[in-house]
């Protein structure tokens, strides 16, 4: 035995030197982890690993709350690790674990704690993003986890390479739900990812509920916002088909539709009906109570993970979700004059928190008013005025409850509001309600009709003037020249005759032909030009006058007082007939 003593002393000195070289004074603590992870679904397998130092001889696994080790295992072939396997995970194995190892020189420090959690013991909560799962970079978002189970705490987890979790105590909502609000922000692209939440009770912190449905948080950039609308209008009836249209003047490759408070984000490829425009139709099927809510849409490009800024919100209200039917009446009467005020009164015997007034065909959302109790009923007074023709139309009212403001009662009977004294014709449409191109077209047509009427009036006026000229005997195309013709008289008879009658002579420039007639004496010595001959002369020379219409005619006013007459005898007749009466001629000097 004496020879063995130096060897033992040598081994002891070597061990002390090795331990002192590795970590003076203590052994290094091991590392503890679980595969596939610390969150284990009910009845699923899990493996716990503990890794120590080279000189480890035995590994112990300790569960918090137990005095003795949970497991004692020898190291594997690599002599540095040990494996603890659980075939079926239940709440019995849930808890907080640590491990340590035994070496020739003693016991190591315990590892950091591993919290092994079993999930699926209770029903899952609901996770939603407020106002939307798409958040502008730099903005804030609230993730709401809620359940009808009275959990004491909620835990929010984020999937990914670096998993994270946050824990909050629950808050009791007035409607009986428990919820927790997790604030996230200012948002950066690193916040993008998939989130879930769980609920648990305070006495079993490692026994969680089923996970909520996943919620994908997206980050939007600064591109232009699209517009969201529905052809059916903001109020839809249960069972009616619902389609939401998202469109933009930017050529997006895809669109996303988000409902406030929902976990899911609907995505759809964009259509481009024409260059520079893009749109997508989200067909949501037949309407039920789940469709009621506030919606927004976003546009995105294929080469970017960022979405556009959100559209303006669109509220979808579902009518007919409970049997109450309010009544709608008008005060002071069935019609109202333009410029006056009118009140539409919505009432119900069934308790309502809010009343809504909707106008048929209007794109804007319905008016909302809190109900007021009066005479055993709930009512709301919608005042309008001064009214114009734009206020006319068909109105209905609905009731809703505070716990779900997007679900409405049955509609009231329709009420027709008639505005008198302004735009009362049924075919009149306010110009403000027409598109700009229709307003422009109407203006052009009105201007054209006015111009056409003006031309017709002018043409008719000219024809009437010509008719008056024809009836009065004036010939606008003829030229009249008036000259004084002096014929020396022989005696007083001639002077006296000048006071009784005047003789006119018609001179044709193409012929030397003189016509003679008698006209009544004018009121002045100078006289006026007679526009038409005596009746007998008109009958005798009608044919000659007709043939000379196209020629210029000169009229001369003859005064017997200064008229110098000559008489010429006609040549003898060849047939032996008596000669005609002598002709009176006058020499006219035309100036």
Secondary structure, DSSP 8 states (H G I E B T S, - for coil): -HHHHHHHHHHHHHHHHHHHHHSTTS----EEEEES-SEEETT--EEEEEE--TTEEEEEEEETT-SS-SEEE---TTSSEEEEEESS--TTT-EEEEEEEEETTEE------EEEEEE-SS---EEEEES-SEEETT-EEEEEEEESS--SEEEEEE-SSS-EEEEEE-EE-TTS-EEEEEEEES--GGG-EEEEEEEE-TT-TTEE------EEEEEE-SS---EEE-TT-SEEETT-EEEEEEEESS--SEEEEEETT-S-EEEEE-B-SSTT-EEEEEEEEE--GGG-EEEEEEEE-TT-S-B------EEEEEEEEEEEE-EEEEES-SEEETTS-EEEEEEESS--SEEEEEETT--S--EEEE-EEETTEEEEEEEE-S--GGG-EEEEEEEEETTEEEEEEE----EEEEEESSS-STT---GGGS-HHHHHHHHHHHHHHHHHHHHHHHHHHHHHHHHHHHHHT--TT-----EEE-----SHHHHHHHHH-EEEEEEESSS----EEEE---SSSS----SS--HHHHHHTHHHHHHTTTS-EEEEEE-GGG---EEE-----TT-------EEE------
